[in-house]
Amino acid sequence: MAGWYGRKSGKGFSDYSEPNSPKVEQCECTRRVNGIAARMLAWRTRIAAVIPANFLFVVATVGLILSAVRIVHMFRARAVRAFAARWGLRYIGPSAPPTWWWNPAHFKIQPPLPGWISHFHPSGRRIKQAWNVIEGQQNGISIIILDAVIGEYRGGQPCTLFACHTEKNLFGASTSANRVVQSDGWTVLHGTWFLWFSWTMSTKQLDGHMATLRASQNAQSEQLI
């Protein structure tokens, strides 16, 4: 009835039941705009909810990894201090690499480390960082033991260097796990190696090397007598 009245009532009236009438087209456009706006709002809401959650997860994961590394360094330093006390050596530290979350481009030599370490390249690689430094003497021979990172550029591998201020090799023959190298009057035991990678020596291994060193010195003393 309304549609018929719109067709017969003259100017200013339209049949709203027709699909192409202006009123129907206007309503359809409004519904489309509202639908697009609703979808955009929902998309923004999802993005705002997902990004903070992922960001917090990444931050928490990185924090856990760094905390675990720090705890490992803490227990390592405690064991190295006990080793130094057993053998009458002096623990200097530090207990962790100065920049333990990344490797600096240049290694700064500080006492008691001798200057030759700055150009000492164990296995052809530069020393990037040093920590858990121990110094002392064993039967008159100066000893320096340190954990270090060796490598080039920003990368590197951890290892332990056991250096004696003598040109005589008191450690015995080199093995696949421990390599003996000499530089500027020092004999250095570089270990521990597994395949193509190096790692720090355990304090049990250090005890064994100290016992070997003492036995070698005693044997040489007896030969002189």
Phi and psi in degrees as GROMACS dihedral restraints (atoms count N, CA, C in turn):
[ dihedral_restraints ]
;  ai    aj    ak    al  type     phi  dphi    fc
    3     4     5     6     1   -65.7    20    10
    4     5     6     7     1   -39.8    20    10
    6     7     8     9     1   -64.3    20    10
    7     8     9    10     1   -43.3    20    10
    9    10    11    12     1   -63.8    20    10
   10    11    12    13     1   -40.8    20    10
   12    13    14    15     1   -63.8    20    10
   13    14    15    16     1   -38.0    20    10
   15    16    17    18     1   -64.3    20    10
   16    17    18    19     1   -34.4    20    10
   18    19    20    21     1   -74.2    20    10
   19    20    21    22     1   -26.5    20    10
   21    22    23    24     1  -103.0    20    10
   22    23    24    25     1    -4.6    20    10
   24    25    26    27     1   -94.3    20    10
   25    26    27    28     1     3.6    20    10
   27    28    29    30     1    95.6    20    10
   28    29    30    31     1  -156.6    20    10
   30    31    32    33     1   -67.9    20    10
   31    32    33    34     1   151.5    20    10
   33    34    35    36     1    84.0    20    10
   34    35    36    37     1    -1.2    20    10
   36    37    38    39     1  -119.4    20    10
   37    38    39    40     1   146.6    20    10
   39    40    41    42     1  -134.2    20    10
   40    41    42    43     1   156.3    20    10
   42    43    44    45     1   -85.9    20    10
   43    44    45    46     1   102.1    20    10
   45    46    47    48     1   -70.6    20    10
   46    47    48    49     1   -12.2    20    10
   48    49    50    51     1   -81.7    20    10
   49    50    51    52     1   -11.6    20    10
   51    52    53    54     1   -74.1    20    10
   52    53    54    55     1   136.7    20    10
   54    55    56    57     1   -67.6    20    10
   55    56    57    58     1   -24.2    20    10
   57    58    59    60     1   -96.8    20    10
   58    59    60    61     1     9.0    20    10
   60    61    62    63     1   -68.1    20    10
   61    62    63    64     1   150.5    20    10
   63    64    65    66     1   -56.8    20    10
   64    65    66    67     1   -37.7    20    10
   66    67    68    69     1   -66.2    20    10
   67    68    69    70     1   -42.0    20    10
   69    70    71    72     1   -66.4    20    10
   70    71    72    73     1   -42.8    20    10
   72    73    74    75     1   -62.4    20    10
   73    74    75    76     1   -39.6    20    10
   75    76    77    78     1   -64.4    20    10
   76    77    78    79     1   -42.9    20    10
   78    79    80    81     1   -64.4    20    10
   79    80    81    82     1   -39.4    20    10
   81    82    83    84     1   -65.0    20    10
   82    83    84    85     1   -42.6    20    10
   84    85    86    87     1   -62.6    20    10
   85    86    87    88     1   -41.0    20    10
   87    88    89    90     1   -62.9    20    10
   88    89    90    91     1   -41.7    20    10
   90    91    92    93     1   -64.1    20    10
   91    92    93    94     1   -38.7    20    10
   93    94    95    96     1   -65.8    20    10
   94    95    96    97     1   -44.9    20    10
   96    97    98    99     1   -62.2    20    10
   97    98    99   100     1   -43.8    20    10
   99   100   101   102     1   -63.4    20    10
  100   101   102   103     1   -38.2    20    10
  102   103   104   105     1   -64.8    20    10
  103   104   105   106     1   -43.2    20    10
  105   106   107   108     1   -63.5    20    10
  106   107   108   109     1   -43.5    20    10
  108   109   110   111     1   -63.0    20    10
  109   110   111   112     1   -38.7    20    10
  111   112   113   114     1   -66.4    20    10
  112   113   114   115     1   -41.1    20    10
  114   115   116   117     1   -65.7    20    10
  115   116   117   118     1   -40.6    20    10
  117   118   119   120     1   -63.9    20    10
  118   119   120   121     1   -39.9    20    10
  120   121   122   123     1   -64.8    20    10
  121   122   123   124     1   -41.5    20    10
  123   124   125   126     1   -65.1    20    10
  124   125   126   127     1   -40.1    20    10
  126   127   128   129     1   -63.3    20    10
  127   128   129   130     1   -43.7    20    10
  129   130   131   132     1   -63.0    20    10
  130   131   132   133     1   -38.8    20    10
  132   133   134   135     1   -64.2    20    10
  133   134   135   136     1   -42.9    20    10
  135   136   137   138     1   -64.7    20    10
  136   137   138   139     1   -42.8    20    10
  138   139   140   141     1   -62.3    20    10
  139   140   141   142     1   -44.0    20    10
  141   142   143   144     1   -63.7    20    10
  142   143   144   145     1   -29.5    20    10
  144   145   146   147     1   -82.1    20    10
  145   146   147   148     1   -35.3    20    10
  147   148   149   150     1   -77.6    20    10
  148   149   150   151     1   -44.9    20    10
  150   151   152   153     1   -59.5    20    10
  151   152   153   154     1   -50.5    20    10
  153   154   155   156     1   -60.6    20    10
  154   155   156   157     1   -37.0    20    10
  156   157   158   159     1   -64.8    20    10
  157   158   159   160     1   -46.4    20    10
  159   160   161   162     1   -65.4    20    10
  160   161   162   163     1   -39.9    20    10
  162   163   164   165     1   -63.4    20    10
  163   164   165   166     1   -44.4    20    10
  165   166   167   168     1   -64.1    20    10
  166   167   168   169     1   -36.9    20    10
  168   169   170   171     1   -64.6    20    10
  169   170   171   172     1   -43.3    20    10
  171   172   173   174     1   -63.8    20    10
  172   173   174   175     1   -45.9    20    10
  174   175   176   177     1   -61.2    20    10
  175   176   177   178     1   -43.4    20    10
  177   178   179   180     1   -64.8    20    10
  178   179   180   181     1   -40.6    20    10
  180   181   182   183     1   -64.4    20    10
  181   182   183   184     1   -46.2    20    10
  183   184   185   186     1   -61.9    20    10
  184   185   186   187     1   -41.3    20    10
  186   187   188   189     1   -62.1    20    10
  187   188   189   190     1   -40.6    20    10
  189   190   191   192     1   -65.4    20    10
  190   191   192   193     1   -41.1    20    10
  192   193   194   195     1   -64.3    20    10
  193   194   195   196     1   -46.8    20    10
  195   196   197   198     1   -63.7    20    10
  196   197   198   199     1   -37.8    20    10
  198   199   200   201     1   -65.4    20    10
  199   200   201   202     1   -40.9    20    10
  201   202   203   204     1   -63.4    20    10
  202   203   204   205     1   -42.2    20    10
  204   205   206   207     1   -62.7    20    10
  205   206   207   208     1   -41.8    20    10
  207   208   209   210     1   -63.3    20    10
  208   209   210   211     1   -40.2    20    10
  210   211   212   213     1   -65.6    20    10
  211   212   213   214     1   -40.3    20    10
  213   214   215   216     1   -59.8    20    10
  214   215   216   217     1   -44.6    20    10
  216   217   218   219     1   -63.0    20    10
  217   218   219   220     1   -37.1    20    10
  219   220   221   222     1   -63.8    20    10
  220   221   222   223     1   -46.9    20    10
  222   223   224   225     1   -68.6    20    10
  223   224   225   226     1   -35.5    20    10
  225   226   227   228     1   -63.1    20    10
  226   227   228   229     1   -45.0    20    10
  228   229   230   231     1   -62.8    20    10
  229   230   231   232     1   -39.2    20    10
  231   232   233   234     1   -63.1    20    10
  232   233   234   235     1   -42.3    20    10
  234   235   236   237     1   -67.3    20    10
  235   236   237   238     1   -38.7    20    10
  237   238   239   240     1   -68.5    20    10
  238   239   240   241     1   -37.7    20    10
  240   241   242   243     1   -60.8    20    10
  241   242   243   244     1   -43.5    20    10
  243   244   245   246     1   -63.8    20    10
  244   245   246   247     1   -39.3    20    10
  246   247   248   249     1   -61.0    20    10
  247   248   249   250     1   -46.9    20    10
  249   250   251   252     1   -60.8    20    10
  250   251   252   253     1   -40.8    20    10
  252   253   254   255     1   -65.3    20    10
  253   254   255   256     1   -36.5    20    10
  255   256   257   258     1   -63.7    20    10
  256   257   258   259     1   -34.4    20    10
  258   259   260   261     1  -105.1    20    10
  259   260   261   262     1    10.8    20    10
  261   262   263   264     1    68.6    20    10
  262   263   264   265     1    30.0    20    10
  264   265   266   267     1  -101.8    20    10
  265   266   267   268     1   166.6    20    10
  267   268   269   270     1  -105.8    20    10
  268   269   270   271     1   122.3    20    10
  270   271   272   273     1   -85.2    20    10
  271   272   273   274     1   127.9    20    10
  273   274   275   276     1  -108.2    20    10
  274   275   276   277     1   -36.4    20    10
  276   277   278   279     1    89.9    20    10
  277   278   279   280     1  -163.3    20    10
  279   280   281   282     1   -72.2    20    10
  280   281   282   283     1   171.9    20    10
  282   283   284   285     1   -78.3    20    10
  283   284   285   286     1    -9.7    20    10
  285   286   287   288     1  -150.5    20    10
  286   287   288   289     1   160.8    20    10
  288   289   290   291     1   -55.6    20    10
  289   290   291   292     1   141.0    20    10
  291   292   293   294     1   -52.6    20    10
  292   293   294   295     1   -39.5    20    10
  294   295   296   297     1  -121.7    20    10
  295   296   297   298     1    82.1    20    10
  297   298   299   300     1   -78.4    20    10
  298   299   300   301     1    -7.7    20    10
  300   301   302   303     1   -95.7    20    10
  301   302   303   304     1    -9.7    20    10
  303   304   305   306     1  -163.5    20    10
  304   305   306   307     1   168.0    20    10
  306   307   308   309     1  -103.3    20    10
  307   308   309   310     1   128.3    20    10
  309   310   311   312     1   -71.4    20    10
  310   311   312   313     1   163.7    20    10
  312   313   314   315     1   -74.1    20    10
  313   314   315   316     1   -28.9    20    10
  315   316   317   318     1  -130.9    20    10
  316   317   318   319     1   143.9    20    10
  318   319   320   321     1   -97.8    20    10
  319   320   321   322     1   125.8    20    10
  321   322   323   324     1   -95.6    20    10
  322   323   324   325     1   119.9    20    10
  324   325   326   327     1   -84.3    20    10
  325   326   327   328     1   126.7    20    10
  327   328   329   330     1  -131.1    20    10
  328   329   330   331     1   147.7    20    10
  330   331   332   333     1   -56.3    20    10
  331   332   333   334     1   147.2    20    10
  333   334   335   336     1   -88.6    20    10
  334   335   336   337     1     9.6    20    10
  336   337   338   339     1   -65.5    20    10
  337   338   339   340     1   129.2    20    10
  339   340   341   342     1   -69.5    20    10
  340   341   342   343     1   154.9    20    10
  342   343   344   345     1   -63.5    20    10
  343   344   345   346     1   -25.1    20    10
  345   346   347   348     1   -66.0    20    10
  346   347   348   349     1   -18.5    20    10
  348   349   350   351     1   -65.4    20    10
  349   350   351   352     1   -26.7    20    10
  351   352   353   354     1   -63.5    20    10
  352   353   354   355     1   -27.9    20    10
  354   355   356   357     1  -116.7    20    10
  355   356   357   358     1    16.7    20    10
  357   358   359   360     1   -86.6    20    10
  358   359   360   361     1   124.6    20    10
  360   361   362   363     1  -117.7    20    10
  361   362   363   364     1    84.6    20    10
  363   364   365   366     1   -63.9    20    10
  364   365   366   367     1   128.5    20    10
  366   367   368   369     1    58.0    20    10
  367   368   369   370     1    28.4    20    10
  369   370   371   372     1    77.1    20    10
  370   371   372   373     1    15.7    20    10
  372   373   374   375     1  -124.1    20    10
  373   374   375   376     1   148.2    20    10
  375   376   377   378     1   -78.1    20    10
  376   377   378   379     1   151.4    20    10
  378   379   380   381     1   -81.8    20    10
  379   380   381   382     1   127.2    20    10
  381   382   383   384     1  -101.0    20    10
  382   383   384   385     1   -37.2    20    10
  384   385   386   387     1  -147.5    20    10
  385   386   387   388     1   157.5    20    10
  387   388   389   390     1  -142.7    20    10
  388   389   390   391     1   140.5    20    10
  390   391   392   393     1  -154.6    20    10
  391   392   393   394     1   174.6    20    10
  393   394   395   396     1    50.5    20    10
  394   395   396   397     1    47.0    20    10
  396   397   398   399     1   -77.5    20    10
  397   398   399   400     1   132.4    20    10
  399   400   401   402     1  -125.4    20    10
  400   401   402   403     1   138.9    20    10
  402   403   404   405     1  -136.1    20    10
  403   404   405   406     1   159.3    20    10
  405   406   407   408     1   166.9    20    10
  406   407   408   409     1  -164.8    20    10
  408   409   410   411     1  -133.9    20    10
  409   410   411   412     1   149.3    20    10
  411   412   413   414     1  -132.4    20    10
  412   413   414   415     1   106.7    20    10
  414   415   416   417     1    54.3    20    10
  415   416   417   418     1    43.8    20    10
  417   418   419   420     1    84.6    20    10
  418   419   420   421     1    -1.3    20    10
  420   421   422   423     1  -103.3    20    10
  421   422   423   424     1   127.7    20    10
  423   424   425   426     1   -69.9    20    10
  424   425   426   427     1   139.6    20    10
  426   427   428   429     1  -128.3    20    10
  427   428   429   430     1   136.9    20    10
  429   430   431   432     1  -132.1    20    10
  430   431   432   433     1   126.1    20    10
  432   433   434   435     1  -123.0    20    10
  433   434   435   436     1   134.6    20    10
  435   436   437   438     1  -152.9    20    10
  436   437   438   439     1   148.4    20    10
  438   439   440   441     1   -85.9    20    10
  439   440   441   442     1   143.7    20    10
  441   442   443   444     1  -147.7    20    10
  442   443   444   445     1   162.6    20    10
  444   445   446   447     1  -114.2    20    10
  445   446   447   448     1   125.2    20    10
  447   448   449   450     1  -115.0    20    10
  448   449   450   451     1   147.6    20    10
  450   451   452   453     1   160.7    20    10
  451   452   453   454     1  -173.6    20    10
  453   454   455   456     1  -122.4    20    10
  454   455   456   457     1   150.4    20    10
  456   457   458   459     1    58.6    20    10
  457   458   459   460     1  -135.0    20    10
  459   460   461   462     1   -89.1    20    10
  460   461   462   463     1   -13.2    20    10
  462   463   464   465     1   -86.8    20    10
  463   464   465   466     1   178.6    20    10
  465   466   467   468     1   169.4    20    10
  466   467   468   469     1   167.4    20    10
  468   469   470   471     1  -127.4    20    10
  469   470   471   472     1   141.7    20    10
  471   472   473   474     1   -77.7    20    10
  472   473   474   475     1   152.4    20    10
  474   475   476   477     1  -161.8    20    10
  475   476   477   478     1   173.2    20    10
  477   478   479   480     1  -120.0    20    10
  478   479   480   481     1   133.2    20    10
  480   481   482   483     1  -112.1    20    10
  481   482   483   484     1   126.7    20    10
  483   484   485   486     1  -116.5    20    10
  484   485   486   487     1   104.1    20    10
  486   487   488   489     1  -111.4    20    10
  487   488   489   490     1   134.9    20    10
  489   490   491   492     1  -120.1    20    10
  490   491   492   493     1   135.5    20    10
  492   493   494   495     1   -81.9    20    10
  493   494   495   496     1    71.8    20    10
  495   496   497   498     1  -157.9    20    10
  496   497   498   499     1   150.7    20    10
  498   499   500   501     1   -87.5    20    10
  499   500   501   502     1    -7.6    20    10
  501   502   503   504     1   -85.2    20    10
  502   503   504   505     1   137.4    20    10
  504   505   506   507     1   -83.3    20    10
  505   506   507   508     1   106.1    20    10
  507   508   509   510     1   -96.7    20    10
  508   509   510   511     1     3.0    20    10
  510   511   512   513     1   -98.1    20    10
  511   512   513   514     1    -7.7    20    10
  513   514   515   516     1    88.5    20    10
  514   515   516   517     1  -167.7    20    10
  516   517   518   519     1   -74.0    20    10
  517   518   519   520     1   151.1    20    10
  519   520   521   522     1   -67.7    20    10
  520   521   522   523     1   148.2    20    10
  522   523   524   525     1  -126.4    20    10
  523   524   525   526     1   176.1    20    10
  525   526   527   528     1   -66.8    20    10
  526   527   528   529     1   -25.4    20    10
  528   529   530   531     1   -90.4    20    10
  529   530   531   532     1   -31.1    20    10
  531   532   533   534     1  -132.7    20    10
  532   533   534   535     1   126.7    20    10
  534   535   536   537     1  -109.8    20    10
  535   536   537   538     1   138.6    20    10
  537   538   539   540     1  -106.9    20    10
  538   539   540   541     1   124.0    20    10
  540   541   542   543     1  -129.8    20    10
  541   542   543   544     1   158.5    20    10
  543   544   545   546     1  -127.2    20    10
  544   545   546   547     1   143.2    20    10
  546   547   548   549     1  -158.1    20    10
  547   548   549   550     1   125.6    20    10
  549   550   551   552     1    51.9    20    10
  550   551   552   553     1    45.0    20    10
  552   553   554   555     1    80.4    20    10
  553   554   555   556     1     6.2    20    10
  555   556   557   558     1  -111.0    20    10
  556   557   558   559     1   142.7    20    10
  558   559   560   561     1  -108.2    20    10
  559   560   561   562     1   125.8    20    10
  561   562   563   564     1  -121.9    20    10
  562   563   564   565     1   127.7    20    10
  564   565   566   567     1   -93.8    20    10
  565   566   567   568     1   120.3    20    10
  567   568   569   570     1  -113.5    20    10
  568   569   570   571     1   112.6    20    10
  570   571   572   573     1  -157.1    20    10
  571   572   573   574     1   179.2    20    10
  573   574   575   576     1  -100.5    20    10
  574   575   576   577     1   143.2    20    10
  576   577   578   579     1  -109.4    20    10
  577   578   579   580     1   141.0    20    10
  579   580   581   582     1  -139.8    20    10
  580   581   582   583     1   115.7    20    10
  582   583   584   585     1    57.7    20    10
  583   584   585   586     1  -118.7    20    10
  585   586   587   588     1  -104.5    20    10
  586   587   588   589     1    12.0    20    10
  588   589   590   591     1  -120.3    20    10
  589   590   591   592     1   150.4    20    10
  591   592   593   594     1  -115.0    20    10
  592   593   594   595     1   159.4    20    10
  594   595   596   597     1  -149.5    20    10
  595   596   597   598     1   169.2    20    10
  597   598   599   600     1   -72.7    20    10
  598   599   600   601     1   149.2    20    10
  600   601   602   603     1   -76.3    20    10
  601   602   603   604     1   144.5    20    10
  603   604   605   606     1   -74.2    20    10
  604   605   606   607     1   159.4    20    10
  606   607   608   609     1   -65.9    20    10
  607   608   609   610     1   -26.3    20    10
  609   610   611   612     1   -65.3    20    10
  610   611   612   613     1   -40.2    20    10
  612   613   614   615     1   -66.1    20    10
  613   614   615   616     1   -40.5    20    10
  615   616   617   618     1   -62.7    20    10
  616   617   618   619     1   -39.3    20    10
  618   619   620   621     1   -59.8    20    10
  619   620   621   622     1   -42.3    20    10
  621   622   623   624     1   -63.7    20    10
  622   623   624   625     1   -40.8    20    10
  624   625   626   627     1   -69.1    20    10
  625   626   627   628     1   -37.0    20    10
  627   628   629   630     1   -64.5    20    10
  628   629   630   631     1   -40.3    20    10
  630   631   632   633     1   -64.8    20    10
  631   632   633   634     1   -40.6    20    10
  633   634   635   636     1   -63.8    20    10
  634   635   636   637     1   -41.7    20    10
  636   637   638   639     1   -61.7    20    10
  637   638   639   640     1   -45.8    20    10
  639   640   641   642     1   -65.1    20    10
  640   641   642   643     1   -41.3    20    10
  642   643   644   645     1   -63.9    20    10
  643   644   645   646     1   -40.0    20    10
  645   646   647   648     1   -64.3    20    10
  646   647   648   649     1   -41.5    20    10
  648   649   650   651     1   -66.0    20    10
  649   650   651   652     1   -41.3    20    10
  651   652   653   654     1   -64.3    20    10
  652   653   654   655     1   -39.7    20    10
  654   655   656   657     1   -64.5    20    10
  655   656   657   658     1   -40.9    20    10
  657   658   659   660     1   -66.3    20    10
  658   659   660   661     1   -37.2    20    10
  660   661   662   663     1   -64.4    20    10
  661   662   663   664     1   -40.6    20    10
  663   664   665   666     1   -67.6    20    10
  664   665   666   667     1   -33.8    20    10
  666   667   668   669     1   -66.4    20    10
  667   668   669   670     1   -36.5    20    10
  669   670   671   672     1   -67.9    20    10
  670   671   672   673     1   -33.0    20    10
